[in-house]
Amino acid sequence: MSKLKVKLQDGAALEVGRVSIGQNKLAYVLLANKRLKYLHGSSRVAYIGTTKKGVSRVAASAAYRAEEILDLHGVTRCTARVVTCTPRKSVTTWKKLERALLLVFRQEYGEVPWCNTAGKRMKEKDEFDYFDRNRLKKILVEIGR
């Protein structure tokens, strides 16, 4: 019986940085390696999510959504970026941050990111009492380049 061939694949399958250690409640953005087409432009943003379990949930979500993102035409890589905010007593700021990011993205690009199912009919509540709309827009444009 012949031996099976073993090959080390090029590139990292998952890379985790120190950026979100210590922050459990956060929002995150999954990015494709190429710009995706939306109604009002293009962006690398493929998914916007939130977690209260920290970086391990971001990794799990990236793994879960990777197939869907990598199935998009021409996409060969997916990366995650973390967006945090200062906490506020009695407010689930990480959830409000995710909602605000989805609302700003939809306003800017005409639809929610490709892999998001939530947010298509989302109505604005009090998210922008907590966050500056222009700052969120700037973040999404910067990471979506």
Backbone bond lengths (Angstrom), bond angles and torsions (degrees), N, CA, C in turn:
res aa  C-N    CA-C-N  psi(-1)  N-CA   C-N-CA  omega(-1)  CA-C   N-CA-C  phi
1 M - - - 1.446 - - 1.536 108.66 -
2 S 1.337 116.34 130.86 1.475 119.80 -178.10 1.529 110.98 -81.68
3 K 1.320 115.33 154.78 1.462 121.73 -179.26 1.527 110.09 -76.25
4 L 1.302 116.42 147.82 1.456 121.26 176.34 1.522 109.28 -77.59
5 K 1.310 116.54 144.67 1.462 120.92 178.83 1.522 109.57 -83.06
6 V 1.304 115.91 135.38 1.456 122.39 178.96 1.519 108.46 -114.91
7 K 1.343 116.65 133.89 1.455 120.34 -179.01 1.521 109.50 -134.48
8 L 1.318 116.35 135.19 1.459 121.75 173.50 1.525 107.37 -84.06
9 Q 1.334 116.21 121.96 1.454 121.13 -178.78 1.533 110.33 -74.69
10 D 1.315 117.17 146.36 1.458 122.35 178.25 1.524 110.52 -70.03
11 G 1.304 116.41 146.48 1.463 121.71 174.90 1.516 113.56 78.65
12 A 1.304 115.27 160.33 1.463 121.61 178.74 1.521 110.29 -84.86
13 A 1.317 116.60 140.09 1.456 120.86 176.08 1.525 110.29 -81.34
14 L 1.328 116.48 -32.19 1.461 121.28 178.50 1.518 108.06 -152.20
15 E 1.317 115.62 135.39 1.457 121.02 178.01 1.521 108.05 -132.83
16 V 1.323 116.93 127.26 1.458 121.38 -178.04 1.516 108.57 -118.18
17 G 1.317 116.16 131.83 1.463 121.19 178.48 1.516 111.34 -107.05
18 R 1.295 117.16 174.94 1.462 122.96 -178.02 1.525 112.55 -81.84
19 V 1.300 117.75 -1.35 1.455 122.10 -171.18 1.526 113.80 -56.16
20 S 1.319 119.11 -34.38 1.456 119.75 -174.04 1.522 113.35 -111.59
21 I 1.315 117.94 4.83 1.457 119.60 177.71 1.525 108.47 -64.86
22 G 1.307 115.72 134.01 1.464 119.76 -178.70 1.520 112.99 94.65
23 Q 1.311 116.79 -19.82 1.463 121.44 176.46 1.519 107.27 -105.69
24 N 1.310 118.39 112.49 1.456 120.25 178.98 1.520 111.76 -91.28
25 K 1.295 116.82 -41.93 1.460 121.00 -175.07 1.517 108.58 -95.96
26 L 1.332 115.49 109.01 1.459 119.60 -173.31 1.517 111.34 -153.13
27 A 1.308 115.29 167.60 1.462 122.27 171.73 1.522 106.68 -109.61
28 Y 1.314 116.57 156.66 1.460 120.34 179.58 1.519 109.84 -144.86
29 V 1.325 114.02 157.83 1.456 121.32 -178.27 1.521 107.55 -127.70
30 L 1.334 116.82 127.48 1.464 121.11 174.88 1.521 108.05 -95.24
31 L 1.317 115.70 129.75 1.459 122.23 -175.12 1.520 111.44 -116.10
32 A 1.309 116.52 139.00 1.462 122.17 172.67 1.526 107.77 -85.98
33 N 1.328 117.09 161.24 1.468 119.95 179.96 1.528 112.24 -79.89
34 K 1.310 117.45 -2.14 1.471 120.86 175.65 1.525 108.60 -137.08
35 R 1.312 114.72 159.41 1.462 119.84 -179.22 1.532 110.37 -72.03
36 L 1.319 115.04 136.68 1.465 121.79 178.61 1.523 108.23 -101.53
37 K 1.320 116.08 145.24 1.462 120.28 -177.66 1.523 111.11 -84.53
38 Y 1.324 114.51 132.91 1.458 122.80 175.27 1.523 108.11 -125.86
39 L 1.323 117.49 173.09 1.466 121.26 -177.04 1.529 112.90 -56.07
40 H 1.345 117.08 -41.47 1.463 120.77 -175.66 1.522 112.41 -116.49
41 G 1.313 117.46 42.79 1.465 119.44 177.76 1.508 111.89 132.82
42 S 1.328 115.23 -164.25 1.459 119.65 -179.76 1.522 110.29 -137.23
43 S 1.324 115.15 151.30 1.458 121.99 -177.83 1.523 108.44 -154.09
44 R 1.324 116.61 154.08 1.461 121.41 175.52 1.523 111.91 -79.82
45 V 1.327 118.63 -9.32 1.461 122.78 -178.01 1.531 109.53 -67.49
46 A 1.342 115.77 122.09 1.456 120.94 179.92 1.527 111.85 -110.10
47 Y 1.341 117.33 -23.87 1.463 121.11 -177.24 1.521 109.80 -158.57
48 I 1.330 116.66 142.53 1.464 123.05 173.19 1.519 106.78 -123.82
49 G 1.334 116.42 126.04 1.455 120.99 -177.98 1.513 112.26 -139.15
50 T 1.336 115.23 179.52 1.456 121.14 179.27 1.518 109.89 -143.74
51 T 1.319 115.70 158.94 1.457 120.69 178.08 1.512 110.22 -154.62
52 K 1.315 115.89 150.96 1.456 119.49 170.85 1.522 109.83 -110.60
53 K 1.341 116.35 8.44 1.464 120.67 -178.57 1.519 113.17 -109.22
54 G 1.316 117.32 9.24 1.462 120.46 172.50 1.510 115.27 79.82
55 V 1.332 114.62 -158.84 1.456 122.73 -170.88 1.531 112.84 -62.88
56 S 1.321 118.79 -28.52 1.465 119.99 -179.99 1.531 110.44 -63.99
57 R 1.321 116.89 -35.54 1.469 120.65 177.50 1.528 111.22 -70.87
58 V 1.316 116.58 -34.54 1.462 120.15 176.82 1.527 109.53 -63.01
59 A 1.335 116.17 -44.72 1.464 120.81 178.65 1.526 110.87 -63.33
60 A 1.322 117.12 -42.06 1.470 120.93 178.99 1.528 110.80 -64.23
61 S 1.317 116.46 -41.73 1.462 120.56 179.16 1.526 111.08 -66.09
62 A 1.326 116.41 -41.99 1.472 120.10 178.05 1.520 109.94 -60.92
63 A 1.330 116.50 -42.42 1.462 120.45 179.00 1.533 110.43 -65.54
64 Y 1.329 116.84 -42.52 1.457 121.96 -178.87 1.524 111.61 -65.29
65 R 1.317 116.84 -43.06 1.468 121.89 -176.28 1.526 113.49 -88.24
66 A 1.321 117.27 -9.63 1.469 121.16 -175.77 1.528 112.40 -55.56
67 E 1.309 117.21 -45.31 1.463 119.68 -178.29 1.530 110.97 -60.97
68 E 1.326 116.29 -44.09 1.461 120.81 179.70 1.531 110.78 -63.82
69 I 1.325 116.75 -42.79 1.466 120.92 -179.67 1.520 110.74 -69.61
70 L 1.327 117.09 -44.11 1.464 120.95 -178.17 1.525 112.71 -70.79
71 D 1.331 117.08 -17.61 1.467 120.88 175.39 1.529 112.13 -76.05
72 L 1.331 117.45 -15.31 1.462 120.33 178.01 1.523 108.86 -67.50
73 H 1.305 117.45 141.65 1.462 122.76 -173.53 1.531 112.19 -56.15
74 G 1.325 115.96 124.05 1.459 122.16 175.07 1.514 115.78 82.12
75 V 1.319 118.02 -2.47 1.469 120.70 -179.45 1.529 109.39 -86.36
76 T 1.329 115.80 125.44 1.468 120.63 -179.56 1.521 112.70 -119.45
77 R 1.345 117.08 -11.37 1.460 121.46 -177.73 1.519 110.23 -144.55
78 C 1.325 114.58 152.19 1.457 121.49 178.21 1.528 107.89 -136.25
79 T 1.317 117.04 131.80 1.463 121.04 177.42 1.521 109.29 -125.79
80 A 1.330 115.71 161.01 1.462 121.10 179.78 1.519 109.61 -118.57
81 R 1.325 115.82 139.66 1.464 122.28 174.11 1.520 107.58 -122.48
82 V 1.311 116.46 141.85 1.455 122.15 -177.49 1.527 109.65 -102.54
83 V 1.327 115.93 136.71 1.461 122.27 176.30 1.528 106.61 -121.59
84 T 1.326 116.93 121.58 1.456 120.61 -178.89 1.523 109.98 -120.29
85 C 1.320 114.56 166.87 1.461 120.83 175.10 1.517 108.23 -146.14
86 T 1.296 115.71 164.04 1.452 119.10 178.28 1.524 109.37 -69.82
87 P 1.340 117.18 143.62 1.463 118.95 180.00 1.524 111.73 -74.68
88 R 1.303 116.12 159.49 1.457 121.54 175.03 1.524 107.39 -139.34
89 K 1.294 115.88 136.43 1.456 122.25 -177.01 1.530 111.27 -58.10
90 S 1.314 115.92 133.87 1.466 124.25 176.35 1.532 114.06 64.32
91 V 1.347 117.82 19.98 1.462 121.09 178.07 1.526 108.33 -130.08
92 T 1.318 117.30 129.46 1.467 120.89 175.78 1.532 107.85 -82.33
93 T 1.328 114.30 76.95 1.466 120.39 -172.01 1.519 112.53 -61.76
94 W 1.335 118.30 -34.31 1.459 120.10 -179.09 1.519 111.63 -65.77
95 K 1.332 117.80 -33.96 1.467 120.90 177.20 1.532 110.36 -72.14
96 K 1.316 115.83 -41.32 1.466 120.07 177.68 1.526 110.49 -64.79
97 L 1.334 116.77 -35.78 1.468 121.30 177.78 1.526 110.38 -64.44
98 E 1.328 117.37 -44.48 1.467 120.10 177.70 1.529 110.81 -60.96
99 R 1.327 117.10 -46.53 1.466 121.30 179.20 1.520 110.91 -59.87
100 A 1.342 115.99 -44.92 1.465 120.41 -179.56 1.527 110.52 -62.77
101 L 1.332 117.49 -42.61 1.472 120.89 177.85 1.529 111.18 -61.55
102 L 1.334 116.44 -43.16 1.477 120.30 178.55 1.531 111.00 -63.77
103 L 1.320 117.15 -43.01 1.474 120.88 179.72 1.523 111.29 -63.60
104 V 1.323 117.00 -43.70 1.468 120.81 179.71 1.523 110.13 -66.41
105 F 1.346 116.65 -42.70 1.465 119.74 179.21 1.525 110.35 -60.98
106 R 1.323 116.42 -46.44 1.472 120.43 -179.40 1.524 111.04 -63.10
107 Q 1.322 117.10 -39.71 1.467 120.81 178.21 1.529 110.60 -64.64
108 E 1.321 116.76 -40.50 1.461 121.88 -175.71 1.530 112.60 -76.46
109 Y 1.337 117.37 -41.89 1.470 121.57 -172.78 1.528 114.42 -109.52
110 G 1.327 118.21 -1.79 1.456 121.27 174.44 1.512 115.52 87.38
111 E 1.314 117.70 -8.49 1.472 122.62 178.63 1.523 109.05 -161.40
112 V 1.342 115.42 165.23 1.465 118.91 178.40 1.535 109.08 -76.03
113 P 1.333 118.22 163.31 1.471 119.77 178.96 1.532 112.26 -55.38
114 W 1.325 115.72 153.52 1.466 123.62 -174.53 1.520 114.11 -47.41
115 C 1.319 118.05 -44.31 1.469 120.98 -172.68 1.524 113.76 -94.29
116 N 1.317 118.50 2.34 1.463 121.26 176.32 1.516 109.97 -87.91
117 T 1.319 115.62 132.92 1.461 119.40 171.68 1.525 108.78 -99.88
118 A 1.327 116.74 -32.78 1.463 121.37 177.65 1.525 109.86 -76.39
119 G 1.308 115.84 149.58 1.454 120.66 173.66 1.505 115.54 100.80
120 K 1.318 118.36 -6.82 1.465 120.08 -177.01 1.531 111.71 -64.16
121 R 1.325 116.11 -39.01 1.468 120.48 -179.72 1.533 111.90 -116.65
122 M 1.317 115.89 18.56 1.462 121.62 -176.71 1.525 111.26 -62.13
123 K 1.323 115.18 133.86 1.462 121.26 176.69 1.525 108.70 -101.40
124 E 1.305 115.52 145.18 1.458 121.62 178.42 1.520 109.90 -68.77
125 K 1.338 116.00 133.04 1.472 121.28 176.25 1.517 107.72 -112.98
126 D 1.318 116.72 -113.02 1.461 120.51 -178.06 1.532 112.65 -109.73
127 E 1.326 117.87 17.20 1.468 121.80 -175.74 1.521 112.57 -56.74
128 F 1.308 117.01 -38.30 1.459 119.95 -174.69 1.531 112.67 -88.61
129 D 1.334 115.91 6.22 1.462 120.23 165.17 1.530 108.52 -77.48
130 Y 1.339 115.86 -25.60 1.463 121.73 -177.04 1.528 113.29 -99.66
131 F 1.324 117.41 -30.77 1.466 121.54 -173.49 1.520 110.99 -125.65
132 D 1.308 115.66 147.12 1.459 122.04 176.09 1.529 109.25 -82.83
133 R 1.298 116.13 118.46 1.468 122.59 -177.87 1.536 111.44 -54.96
134 N 1.323 117.38 -43.43 1.472 120.71 -178.61 1.526 112.18 -65.36
135 R 1.346 117.26 -36.40 1.468 120.40 178.21 1.527 110.14 -65.15
136 L 1.321 117.48 -43.24 1.471 120.96 178.87 1.525 110.75 -64.86
137 K 1.329 116.15 -40.88 1.462 120.66 177.92 1.523 110.10 -60.57
138 K 1.322 116.25 -44.37 1.459 121.95 179.66 1.535 110.98 -61.02
139 I 1.331 116.85 -42.98 1.466 121.04 178.34 1.524 110.67 -61.69
140 L 1.347 117.14 -47.88 1.462 120.73 -178.12 1.534 112.19 -64.76
141 V 1.316 116.52 -37.75 1.470 120.01 178.65 1.532 109.65 -68.25
142 E 1.333 115.65 -42.46 1.474 120.57 -178.36 1.532 112.12 -63.57
143 I 1.323 117.81 -47.75 1.467 118.46 -178.58 1.521 112.53 -79.12
144 G 1.340 116.57 -18.26 1.464 120.40 -179.17 1.513 115.03 -85.64
145 R 1.341 117.21 -3.31 1.473 121.22 -179.31 1.501 111.78 -65.26
